């Protein structure tokens, strides 16, 4: 039985390795707490107890532990998550690229909901996840800390009062011949459980407003406002329009860029950032949560030859009809 891959350990159980998950975790040199932290899987199923049985041939995966509040960055140093504010029953956080909003196949301890719950001294299942960002997307995530606040945000979504502003960098920008528009292709299941597709099985209505705020050779910066909340909505709509997001290899975006000076840059994230979320507060007043543009996105845009002032235009331009 040998580890394979990088930080995540992958083991294939053999005769004599043990009969429970706890046996395998111990053999892997991991602490028993890896199970409690949600980092251990048998096949695709997350393990809930170390006493769960295993048999020869089972594949056991153990995700790497993450230090609370900090994750590996896209360059040297580290990216940090932070609490933007806590008001009434709402908690707004800034998520960096590189961690999931909720537990995924790599485990639970490094997910934003777990880190946020720890900061409040609460259990993760006591927070209501009202919005999610994909692992390699950064920006504002809003949690509700009680059922009344969660119900209020649900009503806000239904009434169009849950307003989001994203900024994106797309490739093949010449295919966007209009200055702005509305993508409204329905989105359903994709090629597997992890992907989505336009008009896929069980497709549901989806609407995304967008506007080109700046262009550079072959690329463009977009201001984006999703009107609905389908999984991977912006990523799928941009790809369907022929202008996939930079760094989004799952939907046809380039993961490596050749800069005007000839230098090649590999991308470690998707060029999509949830810069601002506006929701009704406890008294009905609008609450605004803003997450600064990440340094790595500013650098990508600058190296592509984009103007720095485009970021402010993307945040302030009007997208509503």
N, C-alpha and C positions, 0 to 999 in steps of 0.2 A: 504494500500500500504506500504510494508516494504522492506528495503534493504536486499539483500541476497548476500552471498559470502564474499570475502575479500576486497581488496582495490577498486575493481571495484564495482560500485553500479548497482543493477539490480532491476527494478521496473516493476510491472504489473499494468497497468492503470485500475482504477476503476471509477465508476460513481462519479462525483464530484471532481475528481482530477484536472481537467482542460481539455482544448480542444486543446492546442498547446504544442509543445515540450518545449517552454519556460516556460509554466506553470509547467511542470513536473520537469524541471531542477531547478526551484525555490523551488518547494516542496522538492526536494532532498537535498536542502541546498548547491547547487553548484552555482558558479558565471555564469552569462550569457555567459562569454567568453569561457566556456566549449564547446559551439557549434562552435565558431570560431576556436578553437584549434583542432577540429576534434575528440573530445572525446565522442561524443554522437551518439548513434545508435538507430534506431527503427527497431527491428528485426535484420537483417544483413545489413541494408542499413545505411550508414553514413548520418547524418543529415547535411544539408547545411544551413538551416535557422531556427531560433527559432520559426518562424511563421508556420512551417509545422504542419498539424493537427495530432492529435492522437485520438484514440477512446478506449473505455473500452476493455480490453483484450490485447492491444498492449504491447509488452515487450520493455522497454526502458533501455539501458545500458549506463552508464556513466563511462568512464575510469578515473583513478586517474591522477592528474597533476604530471608532473615530473619537478624537478628543472633543468634549462638549464645547460648542461655540466656534469651532475652527475646523476647516477642511483643507485638503490639499488644493493649492491654487492652480491656475492655468499657466503660471510662470514660476519664477522664483518667489518664495514667500508663501503666504496663505491668504485665502479669502475668508471673511468672517460674516456670519449671520448677525442680525441685530434686531432688537425690539424697537420699532418706530414710535409706537405709543400704545397705551392701554386706557380705554375710555369706556365706562359702563361695562357692558358684557362683551366688548370687542377688544381684540388684540391684533395689531398690525405689525408684521415682521418684514424685514428685507432678507430675501433668500439669495445667496450667491449661486452661480452655476456650479454643479458638481455634487450637490446633495439633492435627494428627492424630497418632495413635500411630505409624503407619507411613506411608510416602510415599503421596500421593494425587495427584489431577489438578493440584494446584498446585505439585508438585515434591517433592523429597526432603530438601533441606537443612534445612527447618524442622520436620521430623517428630521426634517424641520419640526414636525409636530412633536416629536419626542424631546428635542432640544428646547422648544418653546415651553412645553409642559414642565420640564425640569427647572426652567428659569422662574416659574410660578410656584414651584413646590407642589405640583399636581401630577396626576397620572395622565398619560397621553389620551386615554379614552374619555377623559373629562373635557377635552377640547373638541369643538365641532369644526371640521374642515369645511369651510364655505367656498374656498377657491384653491386650485392646485396649479402649480407650475411644473413642467417637465424637469427632469434632473439637470439637463444642460441649458436650462433657461433661467434667467435671474429676474429678481424684482419683488414687487409687493405681494404678500400673501396675507389674507385676513382670516383670523379664527374667531369663533364665538366661544365664550367661556361659560355660557349657560343656555338653556333651551329657549328662553324668551328672546335672547339676542339672535340665536340661530333662526328662529321663526321670522324675526324682523328682517333679516338679510334675505331670507327666502322670498318674502313679500316684495322686498326691494328689487330683486331680480325680475319678478313677475311684472312689476310696475315700471321697469326701465330706469330705476334709481340706483342701480349697482353699475357704476360707470368705470370703464377701464381704458387706459391709454398705454399702448405698447409702442416701442420703437424697434424697427427691424432693419437689417441690411440684407438686400437680396441680390442674387446673381442674375445674369441674362436679362438685365433691366430693360433692354431695348424692346422686349415683348410687352412691356407696360406702355402702351401708346397713349393712354389718357393720363391726365394729371391726378385724377382721383376716381373712385368708383365704389361699387358694392359687390362683393363676392357673395353669392347666395346659393351655391351648389350644395345639395344635401350631403351629409356625411354619415357613413355607416362603417361596418366592420371592414377590416383590411385583409391582407394576405395571411395574417396570424393574429393572435390575441393582443399583441403589442402594437399593432399598427391600425390606421384608419384609412378609408378611401372615399373619394367622391362617389356617390350613388352605390356604395357597398351594401351588403345585406343589412336589413333593418335600418336603412338610412333615415336620418331625422333632419328637419329643416335647420339650416345654419346660415348666419349672416355675419359678414365681416366688412366694415367700412375701412377704406385705406386711402392714403394720399401720398404721392411722391413729393418729398420736401427738398431733395437734392439728388443730383446724379454725378457720377464719375465714370470713367471708362468701363463700361460693361456692368456697373453696379449702381444701386440706388439705395437711399435711405427712405424708409416709409414710416409714416405715422399710421397707427392701426388701432381701431376700436371695435372689438368683437361685440356683436349685439346678442349673440347666444353663447353658450358655454360647452360646445362639443369637445371631446378629447382631441388634442392636436389640431384644433380648428384652424388657427392661423397658419400653421405649418402645411396642412393639407391644402388649404385654399390657395396659398402662395404658389405651391408646387403645381397645382392644377392650372393656375394662370400662366405657367411657363417661367415663373421667376422664383425659384426655390430659395429658401433662406440660406445664407452663407453658414457653413458648418453643419447643415442638417443633412447628413449623408443618408438617413433613412428615407427622405423624400426628395432625393436627387440634388441636394445642395452640395457645392464643392467643399471638401474637407481640407484642401490644400490650395493656397492662393499663390499665384505668381504676380509679384508686385511690379509697378512700372519700372523700377530700377533693376528688375531681373531676379531679385531675391525671392526665394520660395518660403512661405510660412505655412506651417501645419496648424490647424485649428483644433482647440481642445474643448470647444463649446459651440452652441448654436447662437447666432447673432440675433437674438430676440430678448427684449428686456421689458418687463411690466413696470413702467416708470411711475404710474400713478393709478390709484384706485380711490374712487369717491363713493361713500355709502352714507345712508341716513344715520345720524347719531341717536342716542337714547331719547332726546327731545325732539327729534325730527330734523335738526340742523345738519347740514352736510359735513361729514368728516372726510378729510383728505389725507391719504397716506402716500408719501412720495419716496422712492428709492433712487439714489444718485446713479447716474450712468456709470457702469463699471469701467475701470481703467483699461481693461483688455479690449473692450468694444471701442472705446475712444481711440486706442492705438491702431486697431484694425482699420477703422474708417480713415484715420490720418494717413496710414501707410498706403491706402488705396487712392490717396489724393483728394479725399473729401474735405470740405471746409468745416471747421470747428463749430461755426454758428448754426449748422444744420441741426444739431441736437436740440437747441432751444426752439427752433422752428417746429421740430417734430412734437415737442411738448405743448406748444401754444396754438398751433394751427387748428382751424375749425374743421371738424369732420362731419358734423351733423348735416342733414339735408337742408 
